């Protein structure tokens, strides 16, 4: 199978203990994925852009129906295996008792939903992955904060930049969301 190039996984570098369980271990530089979450609507839009057989609304409906069905199956005690994606299953958080006669359902304190990815999915992702070094989310947020503080200072000093143009958005590219820290 030919290697697919879809995009590049953004990552940044950070310093951490080489063995977190040993507080005296040496610090080393590691890679950290800088992914952003997309919601069902965004996934449906993307999915619909790749297929002519389903509209965005149909894709979104399928995703929402699938989520409802998975929830129902989990609540009935089933594990759900989505071939090529992975397995969703539940575990229980409970308080322990010393004797079985002391057990009561009230000892169950919560239900956890777990996911175990299909090995074929992780294999495909590992074989297809390409990477792009970006600044960390922390550094991006700090740069945005400094930029906003600079704009505020500029506006307080008469509202013009050093080149004589007025402050504010001068157009250009970007998401339009001033809080967006997408690289």
VEXRO-524207 format. One record per residue: residue in three letters; x, y, z of N, C-alpha, C in turn. Coordinates in steps of 0.05 Angstrom, whole numbers, plus 5000, padded with zeros to 4 digits. Example, Ala and Ser with C-alpha at 12.3 -4.5 7.8 and 13.67 -1.06 7.14 Angstrom:
BEGIN
+-----+------+------+------+------+------+------+------+------+------+
|  aa |  nxx |  nyy |  nzz | caxx | cayy | cazz |  cxx |  cyy |  czz |
+-----+------+------+------+------+------+------+------+------+------+
| ALA | 5264 | 4886 | 5156 | 5246 | 4910 | 5156 | 5264 | 4934 | 5156 |
| SER | 5257 | 4955 | 5142 | 5273 | 4979 | 5143 | 5258 | 5001 | 5157 |
+-----+------+------+------+------+------+------+------+------+------+
***
This chain:
BEGIN
+-----+------+------+------+------+------+------+------+------+------+
|  aa |  nxx |  nyy |  nzz | caxx | cayy | cazz |  cxx |  cyy |  czz |
+-----+------+------+------+------+------+------+------+------+------+
| UNK | 5017 | 4976 | 5000 | 5000 | 5000 | 5000 | 5018 | 5025 | 5000 |
| UNK | 5011 | 5044 | 4983 | 5026 | 5069 | 4981 | 5023 | 5085 | 5006 |
| UNK | 5044 | 5099 | 5013 | 5042 | 5116 | 5037 | 5026 | 5141 | 5030 |
| UNK | 5006 | 5148 | 5047 | 4989 | 5171 | 5043 | 5000 | 5195 | 5058 |
| UNK | 5001 | 5217 | 5044 | 5009 | 5242 | 5057 | 4984 | 5259 | 5060 |
| UNK | 4975 | 5262 | 5085 | 4951 | 5277 | 5091 | 4958 | 5304 | 5103 |
| UNK | 4976 | 5304 | 5121 | 4984 | 5329 | 5135 | 5008 | 5322 | 5152 |
| UNK | 5015 | 5341 | 5168 | 5038 | 5336 | 5186 | 5028 | 5340 | 5215 |
| UNK | 5038 | 5324 | 5233 | 5031 | 5326 | 5261 | 5048 | 5348 | 5273 |
| UNK | 5034 | 5369 | 5283 | 5050 | 5390 | 5296 | 5060 | 5381 | 5324 |
| UNK | 5085 | 5387 | 5330 | 5096 | 5380 | 5356 | 5115 | 5402 | 5365 |
| UNK | 5119 | 5403 | 5391 | 5138 | 5421 | 5403 | 5157 | 5405 | 5421 |
| UNK | 5178 | 5417 | 5430 | 5197 | 5404 | 5447 | 5195 | 5415 | 5475 |
| UNK | 5200 | 5397 | 5495 | 5199 | 5406 | 5522 | 5217 | 5389 | 5539 |
| UNK | 5225 | 5400 | 5561 | 5244 | 5387 | 5580 | 5228 | 5373 | 5602 |
| UNK | 5235 | 5348 | 5608 | 5222 | 5334 | 5630 | 5242 | 5312 | 5640 |
| UNK | 5235 | 5302 | 5663 | 5252 | 5281 | 5675 | 5252 | 5256 | 5656 |
| UNK | 5275 | 5244 | 5653 | 5277 | 5221 | 5635 | 5262 | 5197 | 5647 |
| UNK | 5260 | 5197 | 5673 | 5244 | 5176 | 5687 | 5227 | 5190 | 5708 |
| UNK | 5202 | 5197 | 5702 | 5185 | 5212 | 5721 | 5182 | 5200 | 5748 |
| UNK | 5185 | 5174 | 5750 | 5182 | 5161 | 5776 | 5207 | 5164 | 5794 |
| UNK | 5229 | 5173 | 5781 | 5253 | 5179 | 5796 | 5259 | 5209 | 5795 |
| UNK | 5253 | 5223 | 5817 | 5256 | 5252 | 5818 | 5285 | 5262 | 5813 |
| UNK | 5304 | 5245 | 5817 | 5332 | 5252 | 5812 | 5342 | 5245 | 5784 |
| UNK | 5325 | 5234 | 5767 | 5334 | 5227 | 5740 | 5340 | 5252 | 5724 |
| UNK | 5357 | 5249 | 5704 | 5365 | 5271 | 5687 | 5342 | 5282 | 5671 |
| UNK | 5342 | 5308 | 5666 | 5322 | 5319 | 5648 | 5331 | 5317 | 5620 |
| UNK | 5313 | 5309 | 5602 | 5319 | 5307 | 5574 | 5297 | 5321 | 5558 |
| UNK | 5303 | 5325 | 5533 | 5284 | 5339 | 5515 | 5267 | 5317 | 5501 |
| UNK | 5241 | 5321 | 5502 | 5222 | 5303 | 5490 | 5203 | 5318 | 5471 |
| UNK | 5191 | 5304 | 5452 | 5171 | 5316 | 5434 | 5143 | 5314 | 5447 |
| UNK | 5127 | 5335 | 5443 | 5099 | 5335 | 5453 | 5081 | 5342 | 5429 |
| UNK | 5061 | 5325 | 5424 | 5042 | 5331 | 5403 | 5026 | 5356 | 5410 |
| UNK | 5022 | 5373 | 5390 | 5007 | 5398 | 5393 | 4981 | 5397 | 5377 |
| UNK | 4965 | 5377 | 5384 | 4940 | 5374 | 5369 | 4918 | 5391 | 5380 |
| UNK | 4898 | 5397 | 5363 | 4875 | 5412 | 5371 | 4851 | 5393 | 5368 |
| UNK | 4831 | 5397 | 5384 | 4807 | 5380 | 5383 | 4788 | 5392 | 5362 |
| UNK | 4776 | 5374 | 5346 | 4755 | 5382 | 5328 | 4729 | 5370 | 5338 |
| UNK | 4707 | 5383 | 5334 | 4682 | 5373 | 5343 | 4667 | 5357 | 5321 |
| UNK | 4644 | 5346 | 5327 | 4630 | 5329 | 5308 | 4623 | 5345 | 5283 |
| UNK | 4615 | 5370 | 5286 | 4608 | 5386 | 5262 | 4632 | 5390 | 5244 |
| UNK | 4655 | 5395 | 5256 | 4679 | 5399 | 5239 | 4687 | 5373 | 5226 |
| UNK | 4684 | 5350 | 5241 | 4690 | 5324 | 5229 | 4671 | 5319 | 5206 |
| UNK | 4646 | 5324 | 5209 | 4626 | 5320 | 5188 | 4632 | 5337 | 5164 |
| UNK | 4640 | 5362 | 5168 | 4647 | 5380 | 5145 | 4671 | 5368 | 5130 |
| UNK | 4691 | 5359 | 5145 | 4715 | 5347 | 5133 | 4707 | 5322 | 5117 |
| UNK | 4692 | 5305 | 5130 | 4684 | 5279 | 5118 | 4668 | 5285 | 5093 |
| UNK | 4649 | 5303 | 5093 | 4632 | 5309 | 5070 | 4649 | 5320 | 5047 |
| UNK | 4671 | 5334 | 5054 | 4688 | 5345 | 5033 | 4704 | 5324 | 5018 |
| UNK | 4705 | 5300 | 5030 | 4720 | 5277 | 5018 | 4702 | 5258 | 5003 |
| UNK | 4676 | 5261 | 5005 | 4658 | 5242 | 4993 | 4635 | 5257 | 4979 |
| UNK | 4626 | 5245 | 4957 | 4603 | 5258 | 4943 | 4578 | 5243 | 4951 |
| UNK | 4580 | 5221 | 4966 | 4556 | 5206 | 4972 | 4540 | 5216 | 4996 |
| UNK | 4553 | 5231 | 5014 | 4539 | 5241 | 5038 | 4543 | 5271 | 5040 |
| UNK | 4521 | 5285 | 5048 | 4523 | 5313 | 5054 | 4535 | 5317 | 5082 |
| UNK | 4542 | 5342 | 5088 | 4552 | 5348 | 5115 | 4531 | 5340 | 5136 |
| UNK | 4506 | 5347 | 5131 | 4485 | 5340 | 5150 | 4482 | 5310 | 5154 |
| UNK | 4484 | 5295 | 5132 | 4482 | 5266 | 5134 | 4506 | 5255 | 5150 |
| UNK | 4529 | 5265 | 5145 | 4553 | 5257 | 5160 | 4550 | 5263 | 5189 |
| UNK | 4540 | 5287 | 5196 | 4536 | 5295 | 5224 | 4515 | 5277 | 5236 |
| UNK | 4494 | 5271 | 5222 | 4473 | 5253 | 5232 | 4483 | 5225 | 5238 |
| UNK | 4500 | 5215 | 5221 | 4512 | 5188 | 5225 | 4529 | 5188 | 5250 |
| UNK | 4546 | 5209 | 5253 | 4563 | 5211 | 5277 | 4546 | 5212 | 5302 |
| UNK | 4526 | 5230 | 5302 | 4508 | 5232 | 5326 | 4494 | 5206 | 5332 |
| UNK | 4484 | 5193 | 5311 | 4470 | 5167 | 5316 | 4489 | 5146 | 5326 |
| UNK | 4513 | 5145 | 5315 | 4534 | 5126 | 5325 | 4540 | 5131 | 5354 |
| UNK | 4543 | 5156 | 5362 | 4549 | 5163 | 5390 | 4526 | 5153 | 5408 |
| UNK | 4501 | 5157 | 5400 | 4478 | 5148 | 5416 | 4478 | 5118 | 5418 |
| UNK | 4484 | 5104 | 5397 | 4484 | 5075 | 5397 | 4506 | 5064 | 5415 |
| UNK | 4530 | 5076 | 5413 | 4552 | 5067 | 5430 | 4545 | 5071 | 5459 |
| UNK | 4533 | 5094 | 5466 | 4525 | 5099 | 5494 | 4506 | 5078 | 5503 |
| UNK | 4486 | 5071 | 5487 | 4466 | 5051 | 5494 | 4479 | 5024 | 5499 |
| UNK | 4497 | 5016 | 5481 | 4511 | 4990 | 5483 | 4528 | 4989 | 5508 |
| UNK | 4542 | 5011 | 5514 | 4559 | 5012 | 5538 | 4542 | 5010 | 5563 |
| UNK | 4519 | 5024 | 5563 | 4501 | 5022 | 5587 | 4488 | 4995 | 5590 |
| UNK | 4488 | 4979 | 5569 | 4478 | 4951 | 5571 | 4500 | 4932 | 5578 |
| UNK | 4524 | 4943 | 5583 | 4547 | 4926 | 5591 | 4563 | 4914 | 5569 |
| UNK | 4559 | 4924 | 5544 | 4574 | 4914 | 5521 | 4599 | 4930 | 5517 |
| UNK | 4620 | 4918 | 5507 | 4643 | 4932 | 5496 | 4637 | 4936 | 5467 |
| UNK | 4645 | 4958 | 5455 | 4639 | 4963 | 5427 | 4666 | 4964 | 5412 |
| UNK | 4668 | 4946 | 5393 | 4692 | 4944 | 5376 | 4685 | 4957 | 5349 |
| UNK | 4698 | 4978 | 5342 | 4695 | 4991 | 5316 | 4720 | 4983 | 5300 |
| UNK | 4716 | 4963 | 5282 | 4738 | 4952 | 5267 | 4754 | 4974 | 5254 |
| UNK | 4780 | 4973 | 5257 | 4798 | 4993 | 5245 | 4801 | 5018 | 5262 |
| UNK | 4785 | 5021 | 5282 | 4787 | 5045 | 5300 | 4795 | 5036 | 5328 |
| UNK | 4779 | 5019 | 5341 | 4787 | 5010 | 5367 | 4762 | 5001 | 5383 |
| UNK | 4767 | 4996 | 5408 | 4747 | 4984 | 5426 | 4741 | 5004 | 5449 |
| UNK | 4715 | 5009 | 5453 | 4705 | 5025 | 5475 | 4694 | 5006 | 5495 |
| UNK | 4700 | 5010 | 5521 | 4690 | 4992 | 5542 | 4688 | 5008 | 5568 |
| UNK | 4675 | 4997 | 5587 | 4672 | 5010 | 5613 | 4688 | 4996 | 5634 |
| UNK | 4697 | 5012 | 5654 | 4708 | 5001 | 5679 | 4693 | 5015 | 5701 |
| UNK | 4694 | 5004 | 5725 | 4680 | 5015 | 5748 | 4699 | 5025 | 5769 |
| UNK | 4693 | 5047 | 5781 | 4707 | 5057 | 5805 | 4690 | 5050 | 5829 |
| UNK | 4702 | 5036 | 5848 | 4686 | 5028 | 5871 | 4703 | 5028 | 5896 |
| UNK | 4689 | 5030 | 5919 | 4702 | 5027 | 5945 | 4704 | 4998 | 5952 |
| UNK | 4726 | 4990 | 5962 | 4730 | 4962 | 5970 | 4717 | 4956 | 5997 |
| UNK | 4710 | 4931 | 6001 | 4699 | 4922 | 6027 | 4716 | 4898 | 6036 |
| UNK | 4715 | 4892 | 6061 | 4730 | 4870 | 6072 | 4717 | 4843 | 6068 |
| UNK | 4690 | 4843 | 6067 | 4675 | 4818 | 6065 | 4654 | 4821 | 6044 |
| UNK | 4649 | 4800 | 6029 | 4629 | 4801 | 6007 | 4601 | 4808 | 6018 |
| UNK | 4595 | 4801 | 6043 | 4569 | 4807 | 6054 | 4565 | 4837 | 6059 |
| UNK | 4587 | 4852 | 6059 | 4586 | 4881 | 6063 | 4582 | 4896 | 6036 |
| UNK | 4583 | 4881 | 6014 | 4581 | 4894 | 5988 | 4553 | 4904 | 5982 |
| UNK | 4551 | 4928 | 5971 | 4526 | 4939 | 5961 | 4532 | 4955 | 5936 |
| UNK | 4513 | 4957 | 5918 | 4517 | 4973 | 5893 | 4525 | 5002 | 5899 |
| UNK | 4518 | 5012 | 5923 | 4526 | 5039 | 5930 | 4556 | 5042 | 5932 |
| UNK | 4570 | 5020 | 5934 | 4600 | 5021 | 5934 | 4611 | 5028 | 5907 |
| UNK | 4595 | 5026 | 5886 | 4604 | 5035 | 5859 | 4601 | 5065 | 5858 |
| UNK | 4624 | 5078 | 5854 | 4624 | 5107 | 5855 | 4625 | 5120 | 5827 |
| UNK | 4631 | 5105 | 5806 | 4631 | 5117 | 5780 | 4636 | 5097 | 5758 |
| UNK | 4629 | 5105 | 5734 | 4634 | 5089 | 5710 | 4654 | 5105 | 5693 |
| UNK | 4674 | 5091 | 5683 | 4694 | 5103 | 5666 | 4692 | 5091 | 5638 |
| UNK | 4693 | 5107 | 5618 | 4694 | 5097 | 5590 | 4723 | 5097 | 5581 |
| UNK | 4731 | 5074 | 5572 | 4759 | 5071 | 5563 | 4759 | 5065 | 5533 |
| UNK | 4782 | 5071 | 5521 | 4786 | 5066 | 5492 | 4812 | 5052 | 5488 |
| UNK | 4812 | 5031 | 5473 | 4837 | 5017 | 5465 | 4838 | 5017 | 5435 |
| UNK | 4857 | 5032 | 5423 | 4858 | 5034 | 5394 | 4864 | 5007 | 5381 |
| UNK | 4853 | 5004 | 5357 | 4859 | 4980 | 5341 | 4888 | 4981 | 5333 |
| UNK | 4902 | 4959 | 5334 | 4930 | 4959 | 5327 | 4935 | 4967 | 5298 |
| UNK | 4915 | 4960 | 5280 | 4919 | 4968 | 5252 | 4918 | 4999 | 5249 |
| UNK | 4902 | 5012 | 5266 | 4900 | 5042 | 5266 | 4927 | 5054 | 5274 |
| UNK | 4937 | 5044 | 5297 | 4963 | 5055 | 5306 | 4985 | 5048 | 5286 |
| UNK | 4984 | 5025 | 5274 | 5004 | 5018 | 5254 | 5003 | 5036 | 5230 |
| UNK | 4978 | 5042 | 5220 | 4975 | 5060 | 5197 | 4984 | 5088 | 5204 |
| UNK | 4977 | 5098 | 5228 | 4985 | 5125 | 5236 | 5016 | 5126 | 5238 |
| UNK | 5028 | 5106 | 5250 | 5057 | 5106 | 5253 | 5071 | 5105 | 5226 |
| UNK | 5060 | 5090 | 5207 | 5074 | 5088 | 5181 | 5069 | 5113 | 5164 |
| UNK | 5047 | 5127 | 5167 | 5040 | 5150 | 5151 | 5048 | 5177 | 5164 |
| UNK | 5056 | 5177 | 5189 | 5061 | 5202 | 5203 | 5085 | 5217 | 5192 |
| UNK | 5080 | 5243 | 5189 | 5101 | 5263 | 5183 | 5098 | 5284 | 5204 |
| UNK | 5119 | 5299 | 5210 | 5119 | 5317 | 5233 | 5128 | 5345 | 5225 |
| UNK | 5118 | 5365 | 5240 | 5126 | 5392 | 5236 | 5130 | 5405 | 5263 |
| UNK | 5155 | 5415 | 5268 | 5162 | 5428 | 5293 | 5148 | 5456 | 5294 |
| UNK | 5133 | 5461 | 5316 | 5120 | 5486 | 5320 | 5126 | 5495 | 5349 |
| UNK | 5120 | 5520 | 5354 | 5124 | 5530 | 5382 | 5103 | 5517 | 5400 |
| UNK | 5109 | 5515 | 5425 | 5091 | 5503 | 5444 | 5066 | 5520 | 5448 |
| UNK | 5044 | 5508 | 5456 | 5020 | 5524 | 5462 | 5025 | 5545 | 5482 |
| UNK | 5042 | 5539 | 5502 | 5049 | 5559 | 5523 | 5063 | 5583 | 5510 |
| UNK | 5082 | 5578 | 5493 | 5097 | 5600 | 5480 | 5078 | 5615 | 5461 |
| UNK | 5060 | 5602 | 5447 | 5041 | 5615 | 5430 | 5023 | 5633 | 5446 |
| UNK | 5013 | 5623 | 5468 | 4995 | 5639 | 5485 | 5010 | 5664 | 5496 |
| UNK | 5035 | 5660 | 5504 | 5051 | 5683 | 5514 | 5055 | 5704 | 5492 |
| UNK | 5060 | 5695 | 5468 | 5064 | 5714 | 5446 | 5039 | 5729 | 5440 |
| UNK | 5016 | 5715 | 5441 | 4990 | 5729 | 5436 | 4985 | 5749 | 5458 |
| UNK | 4991 | 5741 | 5483 | 4986 | 5760 | 5505 | 5004 | 5784 | 5502 |
| UNK | 5029 | 5780 | 5495 | 5047 | 5803 | 5492 | 5038 | 5821 | 5468 |
| UNK | 5028 | 5808 | 5447 | 5018 | 5824 | 5424 | 4994 | 5840 | 5432 |
| UNK | 4976 | 5828 | 5447 | 4952 | 5843 | 5456 | 4959 | 5866 | 5475 |
| UNK | 4979 | 5861 | 5493 | 4988 | 5882 | 5511 | 5000 | 5905 | 5495 |
| UNK | 5015 | 5898 | 5474 | 5027 | 5918 | 5457 | 5006 | 5934 | 5442 |
| UNK | 4985 | 5921 | 5432 | 4963 | 5935 | 5419 | 4949 | 5954 | 5438 |
| UNK | 4944 | 5944 | 5463 | 4931 | 5961 | 5483 | 4948 | 5986 | 5489 |
| UNK | 4974 | 5982 | 5491 | 4992 | 6004 | 5497 | 4992 | 6024 | 5473 |
| UNK | 4993 | 6013 | 5449 | 4992 | 6029 | 5425 | 4967 | 6046 | 5424 |
| UNK | 4944 | 6034 | 5429 | 4919 | 6048 | 5429 | 4918 | 6070 | 5450 |
| UNK | 4929 | 6064 | 5473 | 4930 | 6083 | 5495 | 4948 | 6107 | 5488 |
| UNK | 4967 | 6103 | 5470 | 4985 | 6124 | 5462 | 4977 | 6138 | 5436 |
| UNK | 4952 | 6138 | 5430 | 4943 | 6153 | 5407 | 4932 | 6136 | 5384 |
| UNK | 4934 | 6109 | 5386 | 4921 | 6092 | 5366 | 4935 | 6090 | 5340 |
| UNK | 4961 | 6096 | 5338 | 4975 | 6093 | 5313 | 5000 | 6076 | 5318 |
| UNK | 5007 | 6061 | 5298 | 5032 | 6046 | 5300 | 5055 | 6063 | 5291 |
| UNK | 5079 | 6053 | 5293 | 5103 | 6068 | 5286 | 5104 | 6077 | 5257 |
| UNK | 5089 | 6062 | 5239 | 5089 | 6070 | 5211 | 5067 | 6089 | 5203 |
| UNK | 5053 | 6099 | 5223 | 5032 | 6119 | 5218 | 5005 | 6108 | 5212 |
| UNK | 5003 | 6081 | 5210 | 4976 | 6069 | 5205 | 4962 | 6066 | 5231 |
| UNK | 4935 | 6065 | 5230 | 4920 | 6062 | 5255 | 4923 | 6033 | 5265 |
| UNK | 4920 | 6030 | 5291 | 4922 | 6003 | 5303 | 4898 | 5987 | 5296 |
| UNK | 4899 | 5962 | 5303 | 4876 | 5944 | 5298 | 4882 | 5924 | 5276 |
| UNK | 4862 | 5910 | 5267 | 4865 | 5889 | 5247 | 4869 | 5902 | 5220 |
| UNK | 4890 | 5894 | 5206 | 4895 | 5905 | 5180 | 4889 | 5885 | 5158 |
| UNK | 4872 | 5866 | 5164 | 4865 | 5845 | 5145 | 4885 | 5823 | 5147 |
| UNK | 4892 | 5811 | 5124 | 4911 | 5790 | 5123 | 4898 | 5763 | 5129 |
| UNK | 4914 | 5743 | 5132 | 4903 | 5716 | 5136 | 4902 | 5710 | 5165 |
| UNK | 4887 | 5689 | 5171 | 4884 | 5680 | 5198 | 4855 | 5671 | 5203 |
| UNK | 4850 | 5660 | 5226 | 4824 | 5649 | 5232 | 4804 | 5670 | 5239 |
| UNK | 4812 | 5694 | 5246 | 4794 | 5714 | 5254 | 4788 | 5712 | 5284 |
| UNK | 4796 | 5692 | 5297 | 4792 | 5688 | 5325 | 4817 | 5697 | 5340 |
| UNK | 4816 | 5720 | 5354 | 4840 | 5729 | 5367 | 4851 | 5710 | 5388 |
| UNK | 4834 | 5691 | 5398 | 4844 | 5672 | 5418 | 4855 | 5647 | 5405 |
| UNK | 4855 | 5645 | 5379 | 4864 | 5622 | 5365 | 4895 | 5621 | 5366 |
| UNK | 4905 | 5598 | 5376 | 4934 | 5595 | 5377 | 4944 | 5574 | 5358 |
| UNK | 4929 | 5569 | 5337 | 4936 | 5550 | 5317 | 4962 | 5558 | 5303 |
| UNK | 4981 | 5540 | 5301 | 5006 | 5548 | 5288 | 5002 | 5553 | 5259 |
+-----+------+------+------+------+------+------+------+------+------+
***
